[in-house]
Every structure is written in structure tokens, then in C-alpha cells.
Amino acid sequence: MRYRGGRILATWLAAMLVHGAAVAAPQAASGDARPVHWTHHVADHGGDRGALDRILARVVHGVPAPTRRPGNWALALAGLIGAGAMARRRVSVARHRSLVVFPPTDVARIADASPLGDAPRADDAPAISDLPRPADVVAPHPARDRTTHAAGGGAHLTYCLAAGLLLSPAVRAEGQDPAKLTPFVEETLTTDDNVFRISKDVDPATVIGSSSRADTYHTTAFGLNAEMPLSLQRLVANLTFNSTRYQRFSGLDSNGHDLRGSWLWQGGKELRGELGLSETYSLASFAQLLSTTPDQLRTPDQLRVRQGFVNGTWMVTPYWRLRAAGDRLEQRNSSPAALFNDVTIDGVEAALSRVSKAGNSIGFSTRLERGKFPNPESFTTPLSTTLIDNAYRQYAAGLTLDWTVTGISHLVARADQVSRRYDQLPQRNFTGQTGRIELTWTPTGKMTLIAIARRDISPYEYTRSSLVLLKGFGLRAGWHVTPKIDLSADLEAVTRSYVADPAQALGLTGQRDDRVRSMSALFSYHPIPRIDVQASLLHETRSSNVAFGDYAAHVAWLNARFAF
């Protein structure tokens, strides 16, 4: 299944305009809107209505109200964006070049750690902080057929999202919060003393042509954050574009974008969920490579990650909650040497929980996952060359807990039994236990301490298709000093074990184990509501049982952001 982002958003926009015209009809004296029947006409007594009619009525006709027609400014800007999309596409095809992009522009901030089962992270370690990966950049290169087509799709998605966001403020209901459209610009200055994460035992001049591993670069970014309420529904979108320029390694200069959108749907008090889509296009992290070659510097591996998901929760009774979800992840690499890492992962899951009056819950969950790799991985043995298909099936079942222990402490835990089976080389099969515990302690209204312990399977690898077992812990401390100043600090340690490497199963290598340690601090200053200033320091080290698998890096960045 391919996510036609542009078509989806264009259809959504048209539906919203039609819906606005429908509910703008004369209203009753009480001010209540007359419902628009999307199915067959029914009598006033709801008992004769079909199940589909009743469900649609709850979702669509929650609190209908008249909507305003889009203003001339919105229609004009949307038209300009549409014309720009067609012109840009024609230029792209004429030049036979792919859209050059950069990784997500939001300067990473220290954020809450996601629970097991959330969307995968750029780094598979149980990161407590998301400080920027300075090596995650993109250099332009001639496009192949596959990447040219994908880039065109990304351009259409970009412009359709922008057009929808410009029209959304004009399509809103009376008597409810207006749509929020927040443009922003930001500038980030970063210095990194080991951009390519090169081992201390490697002479950088032999791999990057410079005696220094360090560089300083600046990133200029702009974007839009939008939120539009529609009765009980809520639409949220985020678009970010950026441009990065290096002082020394100019081959890494690049432009990029990050697009995200979701529909937070609700049907009455018992039904709710989310439908979302995101797409990023960035450079595979240098931290995942054992060494950096001149070819990798000139034509780095560009990674396209597209994720779509849908989930829903139903309060069957006041004490029983049922949840179902489905998701898809598509990862595509541009480098011919990394095409074997192209993967499509489809997953479905379900959970049943018992909920107390206080909101605490305990439940059972299960998940089924299927990973497909379109390009086999090649291995050369003393006797022959072998092509390995890394496709797998994974099953998981376990218990979940969400409990407020005291007024100042909250516990979230999960324990699963996981089984992964590979289509080839069954000696790589994995069966074991995974789990995660997160304890949040809030002694005062201004201080928070979070402790996390985790044993988990990496959802996917950016540069390797083998299974990675993660074991680690993290601590995060936050202090709301004043209404304008916030401080936070993170400490984490994780061990990454590559337990299902095909080379290991073939007897070509031993198991690789990496140990990553990091410390970081973040200072945030909000002088006025529309301006944010942040500064951060990061120290990170990695040791490994594989030659040249170690590195040390120190990163500092300063960011200023202005929202219009």
C-alpha cells in the first residue's frame, strides 16, 4: 500500500468545503444545526436507523454548526501554491534530478521517552534525549528512476499540505475554537567535534581528506504548525523545511523537509482514535557505520522513511477498554550498497484493559508484525556467494500497567513474550522476553524526575537489517525555574547486541555488541510568548567489540525560534 499524501489531503480539503456548505443551511431557532444524512433517510425515531447510520451520526454530527467560506486570501495563496507545485515538478523532470531534502528540521529537544510500541526512533537506543545528529544531512546527487518518482511524490505531498493549511483557518465552525495556523522561523548554530563518528584509531585524513573531525554548521528553518477543530474531530499538521550549510565539509550542505499530519477522531464519549501519516527524507546516521569512506562522503546514503498508522479505542463499559491499531513503515535507501536494508513493516495489534474509577488500568495486549525486504543481502563465503532474504514474522503478547502510585508518582510498565521467525537461516530465530518500566516522580510543581529501564527489540535498523536487542536505562531531570526559564538534564546507558546478523549465522563473523553512554543538558528561555531560545550540550561515547566501532563526540548547539 502506498500513501498518496497529496491525493489524501486534497480529498480531505474538498470534503471539508462540501461539509461546510452543507451545514451552512438555515438553522433552527434553538441554534442547533440540522443534521445532513450521509446514508438513507430515516424517521425521527432512532430505533429504526441502521448501525451505519447511528455510527456516522455520532462521528459526523457531534456539534455541527455553520462554517464560513474560504476568504479570497486563502484561495489566492492556495492557487499560487498549486501553480508552484506544477512548475516545480516540470523543472524537476526536465533536470532529471530528485528533490534534495534534509532530515527533520525541528532542533531536537529533550522529550518524554516513548513507550514500547510507539513509532521507531532515528536511533534505536532507548534514548532519553533527542539531541540533533549532526551527521544526518544530505548531499545532492543525480537521481535514479526510483528516487526521482519518490521525490515527485514528496513534492506533491508538500504543496497539498501547505494548500490545506492555508484554507483551513477559513473552514471552521461557529461557537468553537478557531483553527490555529502558526508559521515559524528558526536558526540553529551547531558545533561537532566528530561529525562522522570516526574511531580514535582511524586517521581522518585517510577517509574524509581532513586532519580534523570537527566542523561548525548553521541551519535555517521555517514551517507551519496547524490545528483545526471540526465538531468533535481535530486535524493537526506540521510542515518544516530547512537549509544547512557547513563551514568545512561543504559536501554535506543540504536542504530538506519533514511532513506530518493526523486526524484525531472521536465518536461520542466512547469512541476515539487517530489516523496519521508522516514522511521524512534524510541521511542515514554515520553513527551506524563502522567506517566512513570517501564515496560515502561524496554520495551519502539518503534514507526515506514513510509511516502511516490508525488506531481506535472503545470504552465498552465504564470499566473495560478495547483498543485496536494498525501501522505500516516503509524505509528506502538511495545507496546501491544499502539497498538490502529497504524494508516494509506491517503491524496490527489489539489490547483489552480493565480501568478503575481513578483512571488506573491493567490489561493484556498482542501484536503481529511482518517485515519484507525486497532486495536480498549478499554474502561471500569461501565456496560461493549467498543471497539472504531477511523477511520475518514476529509475534508478541504481554501485560500492560498504567498506575498512579501516589499523588506525586506514576508508573507505566509493559512485559511481553516475543517470538521472531526468519524465512531464511532459521538459526537466527529469536524467542525471549522484553519489557519497559517508566516511573515519573513529581515532588513539586516545578521539578520532575523520570527513570526508565528497558529490554527491547529494535523496531528497525537504519543501516543493518539484523535484529538488535537493546538493554539499558535512563534518567531525566526537569526543573521549571521560572515562567520563562526551564532546565533539564539526561543520562543514559544502553547495550546494543546484534543477535541475528546473517554473517554471524553463516559463521563469517562473531556477534557485535556496542555500549553507548551519553550525558546532555538543555537550557530553555522564553522571553516572550512568540520567541524561544535554547542551548544544549551533549557528550556521547561508544565502545564496541568490533574493530573501529568506537567513537567519542561532543556537540553544542544554540537555537532561536520565532513564531508569527
C-alpha positions in Angstrom: 0.0 0.0 0.0 1.3 3.4 -1.0 0.3 6.6 0.8 -0.7 9.1 -1.8 -0.3 12.0 0.6 -1.3 14.7 -2.0 -4.5 12.9 -3.0 -5.5 12.2 0.5 -5.1 15.8 1.6 -6.8 17.2 -1.5 -9.7 14.9 -1.0 -9.9 15.9 2.7 -9.9 19.6 1.8 -12.7 19.1 -0.7 -14.7 17.1 1.8 -14.3 19.9 4.4 -15.5 22.5 1.9 -18.5 20.4 0.9 -19.3 19.8 4.6 -19.1 23.5 5.3 -21.6 24.3 2.5 -23.9 21.6 3.8 -24.1 22.7 7.4 -24.4 26.4 6.5 -28.2 25.9 5.7 -30.8 27.8 7.8 -30.7 26.7 11.4 -33.5 26.1 13.9 -34.3 28.8 16.4 -32.5 27.0 19.1 -29.3 27.3 17.2 -28.9 23.6 16.7 -27.7 22.6 13.2 -29.9 20.3 11.0 -28.0 17.0 10.5 -27.0 16.1 7.0 -27.8 12.4 6.3 -24.9 10.7 4.6 -26.9 7.5 4.3 -30.6 6.7 3.5 -33.2 9.0 5.0 -34.6 7.8 8.3 -37.5 8.8 10.5 -37.1 10.8 13.7 -37.2 7.7 15.9 -33.6 6.5 16.0 -34.7 2.9 16.8 -35.3 2.3 13.1 -31.9 3.5 12.0 -29.3 1.1 10.8 -26.0 0.6 12.7 -24.0 2.5 10.0 -26.4 5.5 10.3 -26.1 5.6 14.0 -22.2 5.5 13.9 -21.9 8.1 11.2 -24.3 10.4 13.1 -22.2 10.2 16.2 -18.9 10.9 14.3 -20.1 13.5 11.8 -23.0 15.3 13.6 -21.4 15.8 17.1 -21.9 19.5 17.3 -22.4 20.8 13.7 -22.5 24.5 13.1 -22.3 26.9 10.1 -18.9 27.3 8.5 -17.5 30.3 6.7 -16.5 30.3 3.1 -12.8 30.5 2.5 -11.6 34.0 2.2 -10.1 35.4 -1.0 -6.6 35.5 0.5 -6.8 31.8 1.3 -8.0 30.8 -2.2 -5.4 33.0 -3.8 -2.5 31.6 -1.8 -3.7 28.1 -2.3 -3.8 28.7 -6.1 -0.3 30.1 -6.1 0.9 27.0 -4.2 -0.8 24.7 -6.6 0.8 26.5 -9.6 4.2 26.3 -7.8 3.8 22.6 -7.4 3.2 22.0 -11.1 6.1 24.3 -12.1 8.5 22.7 -9.6 7.5 19.2 -10.9 8.1 20.2 -14.5 11.6 21.7 -13.6 12.4 18.6 -11.6 11.5 16.3 -14.5 13.4 18.4 -17.0 16.6 18.4 -15.0 16.3 14.6 -14.2 17.2 15.3 -10.6 15.5 14.2 -7.4 14.2 16.5 -4.8 17.1 17.2 -2.4 15.9 17.1 1.2 17.2 17.3 4.7 16.2 15.5 7.9 13.6 16.9 10.2 14.4 20.5 11.0 13.0 20.9 14.4 16.0 21.2 16.6 15.7 18.1 18.7 14.6 18.8 22.2 14.7 16.6 25.3 11.3 14.9 25.2 9.5 12.3 27.0 10.6 8.8 26.2 8.1 6.9 24.0 6.6 3.7 25.4 7.2 0.3 23.8 5.3 0.1 20.6 5.5 3.8 19.6 6.8 4.9 16.3 10.5 4.0 15.9 13.2 6.5 16.6 16.1 7.6 14.4 18.4 6.0 16.9 17.2 2.6 18.1 18.8 3.0 21.5 16.3 3.8 24.3 17.2 7.5 24.0 16.2 9.8 26.7 17.2 12.9 24.8 16.8 13.6 21.1 19.8 16.0 20.6 20.5 16.6 16.9 22.6 14.1 15.0 24.9 16.5 13.1 25.8 13.9 10.6 22.2 13.4 9.4 22.5 15.5 6.3 22.0 15.0 2.6 24.2 15.9 -0.4 22.6 16.3 -3.8 23.2 13.6 -6.4 21.7 12.5 -9.8 18.5 10.6 -9.2 17.8 7.1 -10.2 14.4 6.2 -11.6 13.1 5.1 -8.2 14.2 8.1 -6.3 13.0 10.5 -9.0 9.5 9.2 -8.7 9.6 9.3 -4.9 10.8 12.8 -4.9 8.0 14.0 -7.1 5.5 12.4 -4.7 7.1 14.2 -1.8 6.8 17.5 -3.6 3.1 17.0 -4.3 2.5 16.0 -0.6 4.3 19.1 0.5 2.3 21.5 -1.6 -1.1 19.9 -0.9 -0.4 20.0 2.8 0.5 23.7 2.5 -2.6 24.5 0.5 -4.8 22.7 3.0 -3.3 24.6 5.9 -3.9 27.9 4.2 -7.5 27.1 3.6 -8.2 25.5 7.0 -8.5 28.8 9.0 -11.4 29.8 6.8 -13.2 26.5 7.2 -14.3 26.5 10.8 -17.4 26.2 12.8 -19.1 29.0 14.7 -19.2 28.6 18.5 -16.0 26.6 18.8 -12.3 27.3 18.9 -11.0 28.7 15.6 -8.3 27.0 13.5 -4.8 27.8 14.6 -2.1 28.4 11.9 1.3 29.2 13.4 4.2 30.0 10.9 7.6 30.0 12.4 11.3 30.5 11.6 14.4 29.4 13.5 18.1 29.5 13.3 20.5 26.9 14.8 24.2 27.1 15.2 25.9 23.7 15.9 29.5 22.7 16.6 30.5 19.0 16.5 34.0 17.7 17.2 33.4 14.3 15.4 30.8 14.8 12.6 31.4 11.4 11.0 31.7 9.4 14.3 35.2 8.2 13.4 37.1 5.9 15.7 40.0 7.3 17.6 42.2 4.6 15.9 41.5 5.9 12.4 43.3 8.8 10.8 40.6 11.0 9.5 42.7 12.3 6.6 42.5 8.8 5.0 38.7 8.7 5.0 37.5 12.3 4.8 40.5 14.1 3.5 40.9 16.3 6.5 43.1 16.1 9.6 40.2 17.4 11.7 37.0 15.6 12.6 35.2 18.8 13.7 33.0 21.3 11.9 30.5 24.1 12.6 27.3 24.5 10.7 24.2 26.6 10.7 20.6 25.5 9.9 17.9 27.9 8.8 14.4 26.5 9.1 10.8 27.7 8.5 7.5 25.9 8.7 3.9 25.8 9.8 2.1 24.2 12.7 -1.7 23.9 12.2 -4.6 22.7 14.3 -8.2 22.7 13.1 -11.2 21.6 15.2 -14.3 20.3 13.4 -17.0 19.5 15.8 -15.7 16.5 17.8 -12.8 16.0 15.3 -9.4 17.7 15.3 -6.9 17.9 12.4 -3.3 18.5 13.1 -0.4 19.1 10.7 3.2 20.1 10.9 5.4 21.1 8.0 9.1 22.0 8.4 11.7 23.0 5.8 15.4 23.8 6.3 18.7 24.6 4.8 22.0 23.6 6.3 25.5 24.9 5.5 28.8 23.6 6.8 32.0 25.6 7.1 34.4 22.7 6.3 32.5 19.8 4.9 30.6 21.7 2.2 29.7 18.4 0.5 27.1 18.0 3.3 25.3 21.2 2.6 21.7 20.4 2.0 18.0 21.3 2.1 15.2 19.2 3.5 11.7 18.8 4.9 9.7 16.8 7.4 5.9 16.4 6.9 3.4 15.1 9.5 -0.4 15.1 9.7 -3.0 13.4 11.7 -6.8 13.2 12.3 -7.8 12.9 15.9 -11.3 11.5 15.5 -14.0 11.0 18.1 -17.5 9.4 18.0 -19.3 10.4 21.2 -17.8 9.7 24.5 -16.9 6.0 24.0 -15.1 6.0 20.6 -11.9 7.9 19.7 -8.6 7.4 17.9 -6.1 8.7 15.5 -5.2 8.4 11.8 -1.8 9.7 10.8 0.9 9.9 8.1 4.5 11.2 8.2 7.3 11.2 5.7 11.0 12.2 6.2 13.9 12.1 3.8 17.4 12.3 5.5 20.8 10.8 5.6 21.5 7.5 7.3 23.3 8.2 10.6 27.1 8.0 10.4 27.0 6.5 13.9 25.7 3.3 12.4 28.7 2.8 10.2 31.9 1.1 11.2 33.9 3.3 9.0 33.5 6.3 6.6 34.8 6.1 3.1 35.4 8.9 0.6 32.5 7.5 -1.5 30.2 7.8 1.5 31.2 11.4 1.9 30.6 12.3 -1.7 27.3 10.4 -2.1 25.9 9.6 1.3 23.1 7.1 1.7 19.8 9.1 1.7 17.0 7.4 3.7 13.3 7.8 3.0 11.1 6.8 5.9 7.3 6.9 5.5 5.0 5.9 8.3 1.2 5.5 8.4 -1.0 4.4 11.3 -4.5 4.2 12.5 -5.8 3.3 16.0 -9.1 3.4 17.9 -10.2 3.0 21.5 -13.7 1.9 22.6 -14.9 2.1 26.2 -17.1 -1.0 26.0 -18.3 -0.3 29.6 -17.1 2.3 32.1 -14.5 -0.3 33.3 -13.4 -2.1 30.2 -11.5 -0.5 27.3 -10.8 -2.1 23.9 -8.0 -0.9 21.6 -7.1 -1.9 18.1 -4.4 -0.4 15.8 -2.6 -0.9 12.5 0.6 0.6 11.1 3.0 0.5 8.2 6.6 1.6 7.9 8.4 1.9 4.6 12.2 2.5 4.5 14.1 3.1 1.3 17.8 3.7 0.8 19.5 5.6 -2.1 22.9 4.0 -1.9 23.3 0.8 -4.0 25.4 -0.7 -1.2 22.5 -0.3 1.3 19.5 -1.4 -0.9 19.4 -4.6 1.1 18.1 -2.6 4.0 15.0 -1.5 2.1 12.1 -2.8 4.2 8.3 -2.6 4.6 7.0 -3.5 8.0 3.2 -4.0 8.6 1.8 -4.5 12.0 -1.5 -4.9 13.8 -2.2 -5.0 17.5 -5.1 -5.3 20.0 -5.4 -4.7 23.7 -8.1 -5.1 26.4 -7.7 -3.2 29.7 -9.6 -3.0 33.0 -9.9 0.6 34.0 -10.6 1.8 37.6 -12.6 4.9 38.6 -9.3 6.6 39.4 -8.1 6.0 35.8 -5.6 3.3 36.6 -5.5 0.4 34.2 -4.1 -3.2 33.8 -4.5 -5.2 30.6 -3.5 -7.7 28.0 -2.1 -6.9 24.6 -0.9 -8.7 21.5 0.8 -7.7 18.3 1.6 -9.3 14.9 4.3 -7.9 12.7 5.6 -8.8 9.2 8.8 -7.5 7.7 9.6 -7.7 4.0 12.9 -6.9 2.4 12.6 -6.5 -1.4 16.4 -6.8 -2.0 18.3 -9.8 -0.7 21.5 -9.3 1.2 24.7 -10.7 -0.4 27.4 -12.6 1.5 30.5 -14.1 0.1 31.8 -17.4 1.6 35.0 -19.3 0.7 32.9 -21.5 -1.6 30.3 -19.2 -3.1 28.2 -16.1 -2.9 24.9 -16.4 -1.0 21.8 -14.2 -1.2 19.9 -14.0 2.0 16.2 -12.9 2.4 15.8 -11.1 5.7 12.0 -11.3 5.7 10.5 -12.3 9.1 7.3 -12.7 11.1 7.1 -11.5 14.7 4.5 -12.2 17.4 4.3 -10.6 20.8 1.8 -10.9 23.7 2.0 -9.5 27.2 0.7 -7.4 30.1 0.4 -3.6 30.4 0.1 -1.4 33.5 -0.7 2.3 33.9 -0.9 3.2 37.6 -0.8 6.4 39.7 1.0 5.1 42.8 0.7 8.3 44.8 -0.2 11.9 44.2 3.4 12.6 43.1 4.4 9.3 41.4 3.2 7.5 38.3 4.2 4.1 36.9 3.9 2.8 33.3 5.1 -0.8 32.7 4.9 -3.5 30.0 6.2 -7.1 29.8 6.0 -9.2 26.6 6.9 -12.6 25.3 8.3 -12.1 21.8 9.0 -14.6 19.0 10.6 -13.7 15.7 10.9 -16.2 12.8 13.0 -15.6 9.7 12.2 -17.1 6.3 15.8 -18.0 5.8 18.6 -19.1 8.2 16.3 -20.2 11.0 19.3 -20.3 13.4 18.7 -16.5 13.6 15.2 -17.0 15.2 14.7 -15.2 18.4 12.4 -16.0 21.4 12.6 -14.1 24.6 11.1 -11.5 27.0 11.0 -7.8 26.5 9.9 -5.1 28.9 9.9 -1.5 29.8 9.3 0.3 33.1 8.9 4.1 33.4 8.5 5.8 36.8 7.7 9.5 37.0 8.2 11.4 40.2 7.0 14.9 40.7 7.9 16.1 44.2 6.9 19.7 43.4 5.0 21.5 40.7 8.4 22.7 39.2 10.5 19.5 39.4 10.2 16.2 37.6 12.4 13.1 37.7 11.8 10.2 35.2 13.6 6.8 35.5 13.4 4.3 32.6 14.6 0.7 32.4 14.2 -1.2 29.2 14.9 -4.6 27.4 13.6 -4.4 23.9 13.9 -5.4 20.3 14.9 -2.6 18.0 11.9 -1.9 15.7 14.2 -1.4 12.7 17.8 -0.6 11.8 18.8 2.3 9.6 21.8 0.6 8.1 21.5 -3.1 9.1 18.6 -5.5 8.6 19.5 -7.7 11.5 17.7 -7.9 14.8 19.1 -5.7 17.6 18.5 -6.4 21.3 18.6 -3.3 23.4 19.2 -3.3 27.2 19.6 0.0 29.1 18.4 2.6 31.5 17.9 6.4 31.5 17.3 9.2 33.9 15.8 12.6 33.1 15.5 15.6 35.4 13.5 18.7 34.7 13.2 22.0 36.5 10.8 24.8 35.7 12.9 27.5 37.2 10.7 30.5 36.4 7.8 31.0 33.9 10.5 31.9 31.3 13.3 29.5 32.2 13.5 25.7 32.0 16.4 23.4 32.7 16.7 19.7 32.0 19.5 17.0 32.1 19.6 13.5 30.7 21.8 10.5 31.4 21.5 7.2 29.5 23.4 3.9 29.0 22.4 1.2 26.5 23.9 -2.0 25.2 23.1 -3.0 21.6 23.5 -6.6 20.7 23.2 -7.7 17.0 21.9 -11.2 17.7 20.5 -12.1 14.3 23.2 -10.9 11.8 23.2 -13.1 8.7 27.0 -13.0 8.7 27.1 -14.5 12.2 24.6 -17.2 11.2 26.9 -18.1 8.2 29.9 -18.3 10.5 31.7 -15.3 8.9 31.8 -13.1 12.0 31.0 -13.1 15.7 28.2 -11.2 17.4 28.6 -7.5 17.6 28.0 -5.7 20.9 28.1 -1.9 21.3 27.8 0.1 24.5 26.6 3.7 24.2 26.8 6.2 27.0 25.6 9.8 26.8 25.0 12.9 29.0 23.2 16.0 27.9 21.8 19.3 29.3 19.3 21.7 27.9 18.6 25.3 28.8 15.4 27.0 27.5 14.5 30.6 27.7 11.1 32.1 26.7 11.4 35.9 26.9 8.0 36.5 25.2 5.3 34.0 24.0 6.5 34.0 20.4 10.2 33.7 21.0 12.1 30.7 22.3 15.9 30.4 22.8 17.6 27.1 23.6 21.1 25.9 24.2 22.4 22.4 24.7 25.5 20.3 25.4 26.0 16.6 24.6 28.7 14.2 25.4 28.4 10.7 23.8 30.8 7.7 23.7 30.5 4.2 22.1 32.7 1.2 22.7 32.5 -2.0 20.7 33.9 -5.5 20.4 34.3 -4.8 16.6 37.4 -3.1 15.3 36.9 0.7 14.7 33.4 0.5 16.2 34.2 3.1 18.9 33.9 6.8 18.9 33.5 9.9 21.1 31.7 13.1 20.3 30.9 16.4 21.9 28.1 18.5 20.4 26.9 22.0 21.4 24.1 24.0 19.7 22.3 27.3 20.1 18.8 27.8 18.7 16.4 30.7 18.3 12.8 30.3 17.2 10.2 32.9 16.3 6.5 32.1 15.8 4.3 34.5 14.0 
